[in-house]
Amino acid sequence: MMSMNPFLWLILTVIDIYFWIILAMVVLSWLVAFNVVNRSNPYVRQFGQALEKLTEPLLRPIRRFLPDLGGIDISPIVLLIAMQFLGMLVTRLFVNLGWA
């Protein structure tokens, strides 16, 4: 069995971790919207602020280009699809160059 290139593994792992961070941010926003959790709770507020600081730098530029959908934010979906595309692209690049 051939082992994976450590750089490819690192890139794919970072993409995978960020994927889960975005998913956690989406779930937390739903929980807050449906009053399951309260943002006035210090732990929820701190967790939400951490997720926001991690995700906003990539979501903000996407939101600028998306049309207004009446309060529905699909920027996380666009980012998740772009990240999956990036992972496949990097993998294909490594394979084609013979580095995988």
C-alpha positions in Angstrom: 0.0 0.0 0.0 1.4 3.4 -1.0 1.4 6.1 1.6 0.0 9.6 1.0 2.3 12.6 0.5 2.5 14.4 3.9 1.9 17.8 2.2 -1.2 16.5 0.5 -2.4 14.9 3.8 -1.8 18.3 5.6 -3.7 20.3 3.0 -6.7 17.9 2.9 -6.8 17.7 6.7 -6.9 21.5 7.0 -9.7 21.7 4.5 -11.6 18.9 6.4 -11.2 20.7 9.7 -12.3 24.0 8.3 -15.3 22.2 6.7 -16.4 21.1 10.2 -15.8 24.6 11.6 -18.2 26.0 9.0 -20.7 23.3 9.7 -20.5 24.0 13.4 -21.1 27.7 12.7 -24.2 26.9 10.6 -25.6 24.6 13.3 -25.0 27.2 16.0 -26.7 29.9 14.0 -29.8 27.6 13.6 -29.8 26.8 17.3 -29.7 30.5 18.1 -32.4 31.4 15.5 -34.8 28.8 16.9 -34.1 29.8 20.6 -32.5 26.4 21.5 -29.5 28.2 22.8 -29.1 31.7 24.1 -26.3 34.0 23.0 -26.4 35.7 26.4 -24.9 32.5 27.9 -21.1 33.3 28.1 -20.0 29.9 26.8 -22.3 30.1 23.8 -21.2 33.7 23.2 -17.5 32.8 23.4 -18.0 29.7 21.1 -20.0 31.8 18.6 -17.4 34.6 18.6 -14.6 32.0 18.0 -16.5 30.4 15.1 -17.3 33.9 13.6 -13.7 34.9 13.7 -12.6 31.7 12.0 -15.3 31.8 9.3 -16.0 35.5 8.5 -12.8 36.2 6.6 -13.8 33.7 3.9 -17.6 34.1 4.1 -17.6 38.0 3.8 -16.2 38.1 0.3 -18.7 35.5 -0.9 -21.6 37.4 0.6 -20.7 40.5 -1.4 -21.2 38.6 -4.7 -24.4 36.7 -3.8 -27.8 38.2 -4.5 -30.1 39.1 -1.7 -32.3 36.1 -1.0 -34.5 37.7 1.7 -32.6 36.8 4.8 -31.3 33.4 3.7 -27.6 33.2 3.8 -26.2 30.5 1.4 -22.6 31.7 1.6 -21.6 28.7 3.8 -23.0 26.3 1.2 -21.0 28.1 -1.5 -17.8 28.0 0.6 -18.3 24.3 1.5 -18.7 23.4 -2.2 -15.6 25.5 -3.1 -13.6 23.8 -0.4 -14.6 20.3 -1.7 -13.6 21.5 -5.2 -10.3 22.8 -3.9 -9.6 19.4 -2.2 -10.3 17.5 -5.4 -8.2 19.9 -7.4 -5.2 19.7 -5.1 -5.5 15.9 -5.0 -5.6 15.7 -8.8 -2.7 18.1 -9.1 -0.6 16.0 -6.7 -1.5 12.8 -8.6 -0.8 14.3 -12.1 2.6 15.6 -10.9 3.4 12.2 -9.4 3.7 13.6 -5.9 0.9 11.6 -4.4 
